[in-house]
């Protein structure tokens, strides 16, 4: 199962479109302010919203928190109707008995590529 997003920017755009992202433009201190705001958000019903702190104090890099804090956002990120489908798909690759023919192993290559695509990458 290929992932639905090529990068974090695409995922953020979808979160915003779905009303799952709150942008915080004010400068916030990561030591106390951001942690308190994030803690309150995550304890709210259904896991709260994803939070994008656009101007963390002493940093030029925005900070995204709670992006995967709800089942809905997890399904969005993984491109799945059910989270169990993801787990079942990857667990099926690992046959403890090793009872696979060479052709069966070749058929696993696209799934292994999808797993590899899930690893973080740095972009410009």
C-alpha positions in Angstrom: 0.0 0.0 0.0 1.7 3.2 -1.1 1.6 6.2 1.2 -0.7 9.0 0.1 1.8 11.9 0.7 5.1 12.6 -0.9 6.1 15.1 1.9 4.9 16.7 5.1 3.7 19.8 3.3 1.1 17.8 1.5 0.0 16.2 4.7 -0.3 19.6 6.4 -2.4 20.9 3.6 -4.8 18.0 3.9 -4.9 18.4 7.7 -5.8 22.0 7.2 -8.4 21.2 4.6 -10.0 18.7 7.0 -10.1 21.1 9.9 -7.5 19.0 11.8 -4.8 21.6 12.1 -4.5 24.7 14.3 -1.9 27.2 13.2 -0.4 29.2 16.0 1.3 32.3 14.6 2.3 33.9 18.0 5.8 33.2 19.2 5.8 30.5 21.9 8.5 29.2 24.2 9.0 25.4 23.7 10.1 24.9 27.3 6.9 25.7 29.0 4.3 27.4 26.7 4.3 24.9 23.9 4.4 21.9 26.2 1.4 23.2 28.2 -0.6 24.1 25.1 0.2 20.7 23.5 -0.7 18.8 26.7 -4.1 20.5 26.9 -4.8 19.8 23.2 -3.8 16.1 23.5 -6.1 15.6 26.5 -9.1 17.0 24.8 -11.7 14.7 23.3 -10.6 12.5 20.3 -7.0 13.6 20.8 -7.4 17.2 20.0 -6.1 18.9 16.8 -2.6 18.9 15.3 -0.8 22.1 16.3 1.6 24.0 14.1 3.7 26.5 16.0 4.9 28.8 13.2 7.3 30.8 15.4 8.8 28.8 18.3 11.0 31.0 20.4 14.7 30.9 19.4 14.0 28.8 16.3 13.5 29.5 12.6 11.9 26.0 12.2 8.2 25.6 12.7 7.1 22.9 15.2 4.4 20.4 14.5 2.8 18.6 17.4 0.1 16.0 17.7 0.0 15.3 14.0 -0.8 11.7 14.6 -2.8 12.1 17.8 -6.1 10.8 16.5 -7.2 7.8 14.6 -8.5 10.0 11.8 -5.1 11.6 11.3 -3.3 8.3 11.5 -5.6 6.9 8.8 -5.0 10.0 6.7 -1.3 9.7 7.1 -1.2 6.1 6.2 -3.9 6.2 3.5 -6.0 3.5 5.1 -9.7 3.1 6.0 -8.8 1.0 9.0 -5.5 1.1 11.0 -5.7 -2.7 11.4 -5.3 -3.0 7.6 -1.8 -1.5 7.8 -0.7 -3.8 10.6 -2.1 -6.9 8.9 -0.4 -6.0 5.6 3.1 -5.6 7.1 2.8 -8.6 9.5 1.9 -10.8 6.6 5.3 -10.2 5.1 7.0 -11.9 8.0 6.2 -15.6 7.9 8.0 -17.2 10.9 8.1 -20.6 9.2 9.8 -19.2 6.1 7.5 -21.2 3.9 7.7 -19.0 0.8 8.8 -19.9 -2.7 11.2 -17.7 -4.6 8.3 -16.2 -6.6 6.4 -15.4 -3.4 9.5 -13.6 -2.1 9.8 -11.6 -5.3 6.1 -10.5 -4.9 7.0 -9.0 -1.6 9.4 -6.5 -3.1 6.7 -3.8 -3.7 5.6 -4.1 -0.1 9.2 -3.8 1.1 9.6 -0.7 -1.1 6.5 0.8 0.5 8.0 0.1 3.9 11.2 1.8 2.8 9.2 4.8 1.5 7.9 5.3 5.1 11.3 6.2 6.4 12.0 9.9 6.9 13.9 11.8 4.2 15.4 15.3 4.2 14.1 17.6 1.5 15.2 21.0 0.4 
